[in-house]
């Protein structure tokens, strides 16, 4: 539900100019939501709208990186 709630404020690439004197445009890079109860961080980058999730833990102090995937994918059901 939160991703639908944030959808109206997404800025598509090339829609909003950051400065009238430069050819720089603003855009939404990522939409994200976190559930404080479960510690799950949900996100969808602008170039792949499939929602991904990472379960955050309190253990460890090492930073971990995850591949976001560059291509839009399809979840075939049959």
Chimera marker file (.cmm) of the C-alpha trace (Angstrom):
<marker_set name="trace">
<marker id="1" x="0.000" y="0.000" z="0.000" r="1" g="1" b="0" radius="0.5"/>
<marker id="2" x="2.819" y="2.434" z="0.774" r="1" g="1" b="0" radius="0.5"/>
<marker id="3" x="4.319" y="2.078" z="-2.714" r="1" g="1" b="0" radius="0.5"/>
<marker id="4" x="0.938" y="3.052" z="-4.189" r="1" g="1" b="0" radius="0.5"/>
<marker id="5" x="0.747" y="5.991" z="-1.777" r="1" g="1" b="0" radius="0.5"/>
<marker id="6" x="4.173" y="7.287" z="-2.915" r="1" g="1" b="0" radius="0.5"/>
<marker id="7" x="3.540" y="6.734" z="-6.648" r="1" g="1" b="0" radius="0.5"/>
<marker id="8" x="1.897" y="10.146" z="-7.278" r="1" g="1" b="0" radius="0.5"/>
<marker id="9" x="5.034" y="11.982" z="-6.127" r="1" g="1" b="0" radius="0.5"/>
<marker id="10" x="7.523" y="9.985" z="-8.241" r="1" g="1" b="0" radius="0.5"/>
<marker id="11" x="9.469" y="12.281" z="-10.556" r="1" g="1" b="0" radius="0.5"/>
<marker id="12" x="10.080" y="10.541" z="-13.929" r="1" g="1" b="0" radius="0.5"/>
<marker id="13" x="13.431" y="11.137" z="-15.634" r="1" g="1" b="0" radius="0.5"/>
<marker id="14" x="13.427" y="14.347" z="-17.694" r="1" g="1" b="0" radius="0.5"/>
<marker id="15" x="10.305" y="15.872" z="-16.137" r="1" g="1" b="0" radius="0.5"/>
<marker id="16" x="11.691" y="18.373" z="-13.605" r="1" g="1" b="0" radius="0.5"/>
<marker id="17" x="14.680" y="20.585" z="-14.399" r="1" g="1" b="0" radius="0.5"/>
<marker id="18" x="16.968" y="21.088" z="-11.388" r="1" g="1" b="0" radius="0.5"/>
<marker id="19" x="18.283" y="24.465" z="-12.585" r="1" g="1" b="0" radius="0.5"/>
<marker id="20" x="17.031" y="26.532" z="-15.546" r="1" g="1" b="0" radius="0.5"/>
<marker id="21" x="20.632" y="27.387" z="-16.524" r="1" g="1" b="0" radius="0.5"/>
<marker id="22" x="21.836" y="23.770" z="-16.813" r="1" g="1" b="0" radius="0.5"/>
<marker id="23" x="20.642" y="20.619" z="-18.569" r="1" g="1" b="0" radius="0.5"/>
<marker id="24" x="20.321" y="18.758" z="-15.267" r="1" g="1" b="0" radius="0.5"/>
<marker id="25" x="17.039" y="17.049" z="-14.413" r="1" g="1" b="0" radius="0.5"/>
<marker id="26" x="15.764" y="15.701" z="-11.107" r="1" g="1" b="0" radius="0.5"/>
<marker id="27" x="14.242" y="12.255" z="-10.818" r="1" g="1" b="0" radius="0.5"/>
<marker id="28" x="13.158" y="9.795" z="-8.159" r="1" g="1" b="0" radius="0.5"/>
<marker id="29" x="15.987" y="7.270" z="-7.814" r="1" g="1" b="0" radius="0.5"/>
<marker id="30" x="14.363" y="4.864" z="-5.396" r="1" g="1" b="0" radius="0.5"/>
<marker id="31" x="11.121" y="4.426" z="-3.458" r="1" g="1" b="0" radius="0.5"/>
<marker id="32" x="11.551" y="2.750" z="-0.084" r="1" g="1" b="0" radius="0.5"/>
<marker id="33" x="9.522" y="1.753" z="2.979" r="1" g="1" b="0" radius="0.5"/>
<marker id="34" x="10.609" y="0.138" z="6.235" r="1" g="1" b="0" radius="0.5"/>
<marker id="35" x="8.570" y="-1.889" z="8.692" r="1" g="1" b="0" radius="0.5"/>
<marker id="36" x="9.824" y="-0.993" z="12.181" r="1" g="1" b="0" radius="0.5"/>
<marker id="37" x="8.215" y="-4.084" z="13.756" r="1" g="1" b="0" radius="0.5"/>
<marker id="38" x="9.800" y="-6.708" z="11.503" r="1" g="1" b="0" radius="0.5"/>
<marker id="39" x="12.959" y="-4.793" z="10.546" r="1" g="1" b="0" radius="0.5"/>
<marker id="40" x="12.337" y="-5.368" z="6.826" r="1" g="1" b="0" radius="0.5"/>
<marker id="41" x="13.411" y="-2.612" z="4.404" r="1" g="1" b="0" radius="0.5"/>
<marker id="42" x="11.455" y="-2.660" z="1.117" r="1" g="1" b="0" radius="0.5"/>
<marker id="43" x="12.712" y="-0.752" z="-1.927" r="1" g="1" b="0" radius="0.5"/>
<marker id="44" x="12.196" y="-0.376" z="-5.674" r="1" g="1" b="0" radius="0.5"/>
<marker id="45" x="14.738" y="1.531" z="-7.787" r="1" g="1" b="0" radius="0.5"/>
<marker id="46" x="13.415" y="3.705" z="-10.619" r="1" g="1" b="0" radius="0.5"/>
<marker id="47" x="14.893" y="1.477" z="-13.344" r="1" g="1" b="0" radius="0.5"/>
<marker id="48" x="13.352" y="-1.744" z="-11.970" r="1" g="1" b="0" radius="0.5"/>
<marker id="49" x="9.964" y="-1.338" z="-10.285" r="1" g="1" b="0" radius="0.5"/>
<marker id="50" x="9.933" y="-4.835" z="-8.789" r="1" g="1" b="0" radius="0.5"/>
<marker id="51" x="9.900" y="-4.525" z="-4.997" r="1" g="1" b="0" radius="0.5"/>
<marker id="52" x="12.906" y="-6.031" z="-3.224" r="1" g="1" b="0" radius="0.5"/>
<marker id="53" x="13.345" y="-6.540" z="0.517" r="1" g="1" b="0" radius="0.5"/>
<marker id="54" x="16.237" y="-6.796" z="2.955" r="1" g="1" b="0" radius="0.5"/>
<marker id="55" x="15.788" y="-8.002" z="6.525" r="1" g="1" b="0" radius="0.5"/>
<marker id="56" x="17.845" y="-5.708" z="8.762" r="1" g="1" b="0" radius="0.5"/>
<marker id="57" x="19.496" y="-7.229" z="11.814" r="1" g="1" b="0" radius="0.5"/>
<marker id="58" x="21.192" y="-5.764" z="14.861" r="1" g="1" b="0" radius="0.5"/>
<marker id="59" x="24.090" y="-8.228" z="14.685" r="1" g="1" b="0" radius="0.5"/>
<marker id="60" x="27.442" y="-7.305" z="13.239" r="1" g="1" b="0" radius="0.5"/>
<marker id="61" x="28.994" y="-4.012" z="12.253" r="1" g="1" b="0" radius="0.5"/>
<marker id="62" x="30.087" y="-4.881" z="8.726" r="1" g="1" b="0" radius="0.5"/>
<marker id="63" x="28.438" y="-3.107" z="5.784" r="1" g="1" b="0" radius="0.5"/>
<marker id="64" x="26.905" y="-5.505" z="3.239" r="1" g="1" b="0" radius="0.5"/>
<marker id="65" x="26.099" y="-4.724" z="-0.389" r="1" g="1" b="0" radius="0.5"/>
<marker id="66" x="23.437" y="-6.328" z="-2.567" r="1" g="1" b="0" radius="0.5"/>
<marker id="67" x="23.064" y="-6.344" z="-6.353" r="1" g="1" b="0" radius="0.5"/>
<marker id="68" x="19.952" y="-4.391" z="-7.350" r="1" g="1" b="0" radius="0.5"/>
<marker id="69" x="19.670" y="-5.853" z="-10.836" r="1" g="1" b="0" radius="0.5"/>
<marker id="70" x="19.639" y="-3.681" z="-13.928" r="1" g="1" b="0" radius="0.5"/>
<marker id="71" x="16.882" y="-5.308" z="-15.940" r="1" g="1" b="0" radius="0.5"/>
<marker id="72" x="13.152" y="-5.286" z="-15.404" r="1" g="1" b="0" radius="0.5"/>
<marker id="73" x="12.023" y="-8.862" z="-14.869" r="1" g="1" b="0" radius="0.5"/>
<marker id="74" x="8.771" y="-10.779" z="-15.243" r="1" g="1" b="0" radius="0.5"/>
<marker id="75" x="7.481" y="-13.305" z="-12.739" r="1" g="1" b="0" radius="0.5"/>
<marker id="76" x="5.897" y="-15.972" z="-14.958" r="1" g="1" b="0" radius="0.5"/>
<marker id="77" x="3.161" y="-17.969" z="-13.211" r="1" g="1" b="0" radius="0.5"/>
<marker id="78" x="2.921" y="-20.880" z="-15.675" r="1" g="1" b="0" radius="0.5"/>
<link id1="1" id2="2" r="1" g="1" b="0" radius="0.2"/>
<link id1="2" id2="3" r="1" g="1" b="0" radius="0.2"/>
<link id1="3" id2="4" r="1" g="1" b="0" radius="0.2"/>
<link id1="4" id2="5" r="1" g="1" b="0" radius="0.2"/>
<link id1="5" id2="6" r="1" g="1" b="0" radius="0.2"/>
<link id1="6" id2="7" r="1" g="1" b="0" radius="0.2"/>
<link id1="7" id2="8" r="1" g="1" b="0" radius="0.2"/>
<link id1="8" id2="9" r="1" g="1" b="0" radius="0.2"/>
<link id1="9" id2="10" r="1" g="1" b="0" radius="0.2"/>
<link id1="10" id2="11" r="1" g="1" b="0" radius="0.2"/>
<link id1="11" id2="12" r="1" g="1" b="0" radius="0.2"/>
<link id1="12" id2="13" r="1" g="1" b="0" radius="0.2"/>
<link id1="13" id2="14" r="1" g="1" b="0" radius="0.2"/>
<link id1="14" id2="15" r="1" g="1" b="0" radius="0.2"/>
<link id1="15" id2="16" r="1" g="1" b="0" radius="0.2"/>
<link id1="16" id2="17" r="1" g="1" b="0" radius="0.2"/>
<link id1="17" id2="18" r="1" g="1" b="0" radius="0.2"/>
<link id1="18" id2="19" r="1" g="1" b="0" radius="0.2"/>
<link id1="19" id2="20" r="1" g="1" b="0" radius="0.2"/>
<link id1="20" id2="21" r="1" g="1" b="0" radius="0.2"/>
<link id1="21" id2="22" r="1" g="1" b="0" radius="0.2"/>
<link id1="22" id2="23" r="1" g="1" b="0" radius="0.2"/>
<link id1="23" id2="24" r="1" g="1" b="0" radius="0.2"/>
<link id1="24" id2="25" r="1" g="1" b="0" radius="0.2"/>
<link id1="25" id2="26" r="1" g="1" b="0" radius="0.2"/>
<link id1="26" id2="27" r="1" g="1" b="0" radius="0.2"/>
<link id1="27" id2="28" r="1" g="1" b="0" radius="0.2"/>
<link id1="28" id2="29" r="1" g="1" b="0" radius="0.2"/>
<link id1="29" id2="30" r="1" g="1" b="0" radius="0.2"/>
<link id1="30" id2="31" r="1" g="1" b="0" radius="0.2"/>
<link id1="31" id2="32" r="1" g="1" b="0" radius="0.2"/>
<link id1="32" id2="33" r="1" g="1" b="0" radius="0.2"/>
<link id1="33" id2="34" r="1" g="1" b="0" radius="0.2"/>
<link id1="34" id2="35" r="1" g="1" b="0" radius="0.2"/>
<link id1="35" id2="36" r="1" g="1" b="0" radius="0.2"/>
<link id1="36" id2="37" r="1" g="1" b="0" radius="0.2"/>
<link id1="37" id2="38" r="1" g="1" b="0" radius="0.2"/>
<link id1="38" id2="39" r="1" g="1" b="0" radius="0.2"/>
<link id1="39" id2="40" r="1" g="1" b="0" radius="0.2"/>
<link id1="40" id2="41" r="1" g="1" b="0" radius="0.2"/>
<link id1="41" id2="42" r="1" g="1" b="0" radius="0.2"/>
<link id1="42" id2="43" r="1" g="1" b="0" radius="0.2"/>
<link id1="43" id2="44" r="1" g="1" b="0" radius="0.2"/>
<link id1="44" id2="45" r="1" g="1" b="0" radius="0.2"/>
<link id1="45" id2="46" r="1" g="1" b="0" radius="0.2"/>
<link id1="46" id2="47" r="1" g="1" b="0" radius="0.2"/>
<link id1="47" id2="48" r="1" g="1" b="0" radius="0.2"/>
<link id1="48" id2="49" r="1" g="1" b="0" radius="0.2"/>
<link id1="49" id2="50" r="1" g="1" b="0" radius="0.2"/>
<link id1="50" id2="51" r="1" g="1" b="0" radius="0.2"/>
<link id1="51" id2="52" r="1" g="1" b="0" radius="0.2"/>
<link id1="52" id2="53" r="1" g="1" b="0" radius="0.2"/>
<link id1="53" id2="54" r="1" g="1" b="0" radius="0.2"/>
<link id1="54" id2="55" r="1" g="1" b="0" radius="0.2"/>
<link id1="55" id2="56" r="1" g="1" b="0" radius="0.2"/>
<link id1="56" id2="57" r="1" g="1" b="0" radius="0.2"/>
<link id1="57" id2="58" r="1" g="1" b="0" radius="0.2"/>
<link id1="58" id2="59" r="1" g="1" b="0" radius="0.2"/>
<link id1="59" id2="60" r="1" g="1" b="0" radius="0.2"/>
<link id1="60" id2="61" r="1" g="1" b="0" radius="0.2"/>
<link id1="61" id2="62" r="1" g="1" b="0" radius="0.2"/>
<link id1="62" id2="63" r="1" g="1" b="0" radius="0.2"/>
<link id1="63" id2="64" r="1" g="1" b="0" radius="0.2"/>
<link id1="64" id2="65" r="1" g="1" b="0" radius="0.2"/>
<link id1="65" id2="66" r="1" g="1" b="0" radius="0.2"/>
<link id1="66" id2="67" r="1" g="1" b="0" radius="0.2"/>
<link id1="67" id2="68" r="1" g="1" b="0" radius="0.2"/>
<link id1="68" id2="69" r="1" g="1" b="0" radius="0.2"/>
<link id1="69" id2="70" r="1" g="1" b="0" radius="0.2"/>
<link id1="70" id2="71" r="1" g="1" b="0" radius="0.2"/>
<link id1="71" id2="72" r="1" g="1" b="0" radius="0.2"/>
<link id1="72" id2="73" r="1" g="1" b="0" radius="0.2"/>
<link id1="73" id2="74" r="1" g="1" b="0" radius="0.2"/>
<link id1="74" id2="75" r="1" g="1" b="0" radius="0.2"/>
<link id1="75" id2="76" r="1" g="1" b="0" radius="0.2"/>
<link id1="76" id2="77" r="1" g="1" b="0" radius="0.2"/>
<link id1="77" id2="78" r="1" g="1" b="0" radius="0.2"/>
</marker_set>
